[in-house]
């Protein structure tokens, strides 16, 4: 993992054999809100900055819909592809970005998992989709979890806690501290259910709300429309 500076903007890059994972920060005013001219320009700049042919993203709807990338902007919250030199990514500003790489079949995924997506187990379903689509085996998956709002800062209503605990999948899992919900523990539990090797799972451990090491976008903290972009591409 390394920090990468481009035009006064900071990225966190993970280089793997055959793939690159990149997580943006808000350093240098870096913003990937696709509905702004600045954000659109930065999305196009990814081609120049990282040498990829295409940049794929979705109109995110907090769903559990998984889309195979076809060079179109569709609705959904997870993108998968086995196309080389094509960056696929998700926008976040507190929700959990998860990037997956099948090192054997050379397939990738980018997942946006807010509380709704986490409740609906979009990460689990994305892995199952990769198994069906590409023949992915869980032992070949490398998973990175990017910046998101951590349990320390994610206070929610008790009815949401009860909603999560009412699910069979989470009922025996320690996913909260009082009214503070841990999306991260929910994500890790989904990975555990697929028997993903813990050595292949890395959390950048950056809270979008309170991080002092990295400047990030946080909707809950700032109430603005700035967005981080986490993406992955096959080399």
C-alpha positions in Angstrom: 0.0 0.0 0.0 1.4 3.4 -0.9 0.3 7.0 -1.0 0.2 8.6 -4.4 0.2 12.3 -5.1 -1.2 13.6 -8.4 -1.7 17.3 -9.0 -1.7 18.0 -5.3 -4.3 15.3 -4.8 -3.7 12.2 -2.6 -4.7 8.6 -3.4 -4.0 5.4 -1.6 -2.9 2.7 -4.0 -2.6 -1.0 -3.5 -0.6 -2.8 -6.2 -1.3 -6.5 -6.7 0.0 -9.0 -9.2 -2.3 -8.3 -12.1 -4.4 -5.5 -10.6 -4.4 -2.1 -9.0 -6.8 -0.8 -6.3 -7.1 2.9 -5.7 -8.9 4.9 -3.0 -9.2 8.6 -3.3 -9.0 11.1 -0.5 -10.3 14.7 -0.3 -6.8 16.1 -0.2 -6.3 19.0 -2.6 -10.0 19.5 -3.1 -10.3 16.1 -4.8 -13.9 15.3 -5.4 -15.6 12.7 -7.5 -19.2 13.8 -7.4 -20.4 12.7 -10.8 -23.2 15.4 -10.8 -20.7 18.2 -10.7 -18.4 19.5 -13.5 -15.4 19.1 -11.2 -16.3 15.5 -10.4 -16.9 14.6 -14.0 -13.5 16.0 -15.0 -11.8 14.0 -12.3 -13.5 10.8 -13.4 -12.2 11.5 -16.9 -8.8 12.3 -15.5 -8.5 8.7 -14.1 -7.8 7.6 -17.7 -4.8 9.9 -17.9 -3.6 9.5 -14.3 -3.7 5.7 -14.2 -3.5 4.8 -17.9 -6.8 3.0 -18.2 -9.0 2.9 -21.3 -12.4 3.2 -19.5 -13.9 4.3 -16.2 -17.0 2.5 -15.1 -19.4 3.7 -12.4 -23.1 3.4 -11.5 -26.1 5.6 -10.6 -26.1 4.3 -7.0 -29.4 3.6 -5.4 -28.6 1.9 -2.0 -29.8 -1.4 -3.5 -28.4 -4.9 -3.7 -28.2 -4.8 -7.5 -25.0 -6.1 -9.1 -24.2 -5.0 -12.7 -21.7 -6.5 -15.1 -19.9 -3.6 -16.7 -20.9 -3.0 -20.3 -19.6 0.6 -20.8 -22.9 2.0 -19.8 -24.1 3.9 -16.7 -26.7 1.7 -15.1 -28.5 1.8 -11.7 -27.0 -0.4 -9.1 -24.5 -0.6 -6.3 -21.9 -3.2 -7.3 -19.9 -3.5 -10.6 -18.1 -6.6 -11.8 -15.9 -7.2 -14.8 -13.1 -9.3 -16.2 -12.2 -6.6 -18.8 -8.6 -5.4 -18.7 -7.5 -1.7 -18.5 -11.0 -0.8 -17.3 -11.4 0.9 -13.9 -14.7 0.1 -12.1 -15.5 2.0 -9.0 -18.0 3.3 -6.4 -18.7 6.6 -4.8 -18.9 7.0 -1.1 -19.0 9.7 1.6 -19.5 7.5 4.7 -20.8 4.2 3.2 -18.4 1.3 2.8 -16.4 0.8 -0.4 -15.2 -2.8 -0.9 -12.9 -3.8 -3.8 -12.5 -7.5 -4.7 -9.9 -9.2 -6.9 -10.0 -12.8 -8.1 -6.3 -13.4 -8.6 -6.9 -16.7 -10.4 -9.8 -15.9 -12.8 -8.7 -12.3 -13.2 -12.1 -10.8 -12.3 -12.8 -7.7 -10.2 -15.6 -6.1 -8.3 -16.4 -2.7 -6.7 -19.1 -2.6 -4.1 -21.0 0.3 -2.4 -22.4 -0.9 0.9 -24.3 1.7 2.9 -26.5 0.5 5.8 -29.2 -0.6 3.3 -26.7 -2.5 1.1 -25.1 -4.0 4.2 -28.5 -5.0 5.6 -29.3 -6.6 2.2 -25.8 -8.3 2.1 -24.8 -6.8 -1.2 -21.1 -7.9 -0.6 -22.1 -11.5 -0.1 -24.3 -11.4 -3.2 -21.5 -9.9 -5.2 -19.2 -12.7 -4.3 -21.9 -15.2 -5.3 -22.4 -13.4 -8.6 -18.6 -13.6 -9.3 -18.8 -17.4 -8.5 -21.6 -17.8 -11.1 -20.2 -15.4 -13.7 -16.5 -16.1 -13.6 -16.1 -19.3 -11.7 -14.5 -17.4 -8.8 -13.4 -19.5 -5.8 -13.4 -17.7 -2.5 -9.9 -18.8 -1.6 -8.6 -16.8 -4.6 -10.3 -13.5 -3.5 -8.3 -10.5 -2.2 -10.5 -8.0 -0.5 -9.8 -4.4 0.5 -12.2 -2.2 2.6 -11.8 1.5 2.0 -12.6 4.6 4.1 -16.1 4.6 5.7 -17.8 5.9 8.9 -16.7 3.6 11.7 -18.5 2.5 14.8 -17.0 5.3 16.8 -19.0 7.9 14.9 -22.0 6.0 13.4 -24.8 6.6 15.9 -28.2 5.4 14.7 -31.6 4.9 16.1 -32.3 1.7 18.1 -34.9 0.7 15.6 -32.2 0.3 13.0 -30.1 -1.7 15.4 -33.1 -3.9 16.1 -33.7 -4.2 12.3 -30.1 -5.6 11.9 -30.3 -7.9 14.9 -33.6 -9.2 13.6 -31.8 -10.7 10.6 -30.8 -14.3 10.9 -27.4 -13.5 9.5 -26.5 -10.9 12.2 -28.5 -12.1 15.2 -25.5 -13.7 17.0 -22.9 -11.2 15.8 -21.6 -8.3 17.9 -22.3 -5.5 15.4 -22.9 -2.6 17.7 -22.1 -0.8 20.9 -25.4 0.6 22.1 -26.6 2.9 19.3 -23.3 2.8 17.5 -23.5 0.5 14.5 -20.4 -1.2 13.0 -20.9 -1.6 9.3 -17.4 -3.0 9.2 -18.2 -5.9 11.5 -21.2 -6.7 9.3 -19.0 -6.6 6.2 -16.4 -8.9 7.9 -19.2 -11.3 8.9 -20.4 -11.6 5.3 -16.8 -12.4 4.3 -16.5 -15.0 7.1 -19.7 -16.7 5.8 -17.9 -17.2 2.5 -14.8 -18.5 4.3 -12.6 -15.8 2.8 -9.1 -16.1 4.2 -8.6 -13.5 6.8 -5.0 -12.9 5.5 -6.6 -11.8 2.2 -8.9 -9.2 3.8 -7.5 -5.8 4.5 -9.2 -2.8 6.1 -7.6 0.6 5.5 -9.0 1.5 8.9 -9.9 5.1 7.9 -13.0 6.6 9.5 -14.5 9.2 7.1 -15.9 11.1 10.0 -13.0 11.5 12.4 -9.8 10.6 10.6 -7.0 13.0 11.2 -4.4 11.1 9.1 -6.4 11.5 5.8 -8.8 14.2 4.6 -12.0 12.6 3.5 -15.5 13.4 2.5 -18.2 12.7 5.1 -21.8 13.4 4.4 -22.8 13.0 8.0 -20.1 15.4 9.2 -20.2 18.0 6.4 -23.6 17.6 4.8 -22.0 18.4 1.5 -22.0 16.6 -1.8 -18.3 15.7 -2.0 -17.6 12.1 -2.9 -14.7 9.7 -2.6 -14.1 7.2 -5.4 -12.7 3.7 -4.8 -11.8 1.8 -8.0 -10.0 -1.3 -9.2 -8.6 -2.3 -12.6 -6.9 -5.2 -14.2 -3.5 -4.5 -15.6 
